[in-house]
C-alpha cells in the first residue's frame, strides 16, 4: 500500500470506527480527497479496501456509504462473539498470571467507583481493559483476532448498553463472576460466565436496538 493510500485508508477508517462517519452516511471521493490531501483515485482505492473489510458499501452510480447493519446481522455477530469469547476464556483461565489477576481486581474496583459516580464513559473504557487482560492471557490468538474483527465491525454503532436502565449493575455483577472464575482458574465457569455476559449484551441490544443506534 502506497503512503498516500495508507493515509487516506487510516483517515477514513478511524472516522468510521470513532463514529465521526455514521452508519449509512454517504462519503464522496471529491470531499475526501480535499480533506485528506490526496487524489480522488487514491481515495477510491482506499474505499475499495474498506469495502473488503465490510466497513463501506460502494453502490454503482450512487457512491460510497458507511456500512450499516440490521438487527439480525448484529445478533449474528454477537452470537459468534459469544462462542469465541468462551473459547478464549477457557484457555486464559489456565494460563492467566497472578499479575493479571491483580490487574483484573484493580479494574473491577475502579469500575465500581465509576458506577457509583455515574461515570459511564470511564466505566466502558475499563470494561474494554478488563477483557483485554483476558485476551492477552489466552493462547488462542486466532480466536482473539476474530473477536477483534467482530468488535471493529460493531464499534461504529457505539452501542452504549451501559445506559440502559438496570444494565450497569448487571454488567458489573457479570464481570465479578468472570473474575471469580479466573481467580479459581475454573475453565468451565470462566467460559460459562463470559458467555452469559455476552448473551446478556446481545439481549440488551436486541431489546433496545432502536434506542441504542
C-alpha positions, 0 to 999 in steps of 0.5 A: 500500500502506497503512503498516500493510500495508507493515509487516506485508508487510516483517515477514513477508517478511524472516522468510521470506527470513532463514529465521526462517519455514521452508519449509512452516511454517504462519503464522496471521493471529491470531499475526501480527497480535499480533506485528506490531501490526496487524489480522488483515485487514491481515495477510491482505492482506499474505499475499495479496501474498506469495502473488503473489510465490510466497513463501506458499501460502494453502490454503482452510480450512487457512491460510497456509504458507511456500512450499516447493519440490521438487527439480525446481522448484529445478533449474528455477530454477537452470537459468534462473539459469544462462542469465541469469547468462551473459547478464549476464556477457557484457555486464559483461565489456565494460563492467566498470571497472578499479575493479571489477576491483580490487574483484573481486581484493580479494574473491577474496583475502579469500575465500581467507583465509576458506577457509583459516580455515574461515570459511564464513559470511564466505566466502558473504557475499563470494561474494554481493559478488563477483557483485554487482560483476558485476551492477552492471557489466552493462547488462542490468538486466532480466536482473539483476532476474530473477536477483534474483527467482530468488535471493529465491525460493531464499534461504529454503532457505539452501542452504549448498553451501559445506559440502559436502565438496570444494565450497569449493575448487571454488567458489573455483577457479570464481570465479578463472576468472570473474575471469580472464575479466573481467580479459581482458574475454573475453565468451565465457569470462566467460559460459562460466565463470559458467555452469559455476559455476552448473551446478556449484551446481545439481549440488551441490544436486541431489546433496545436496538432502536434506542441504542443506534 
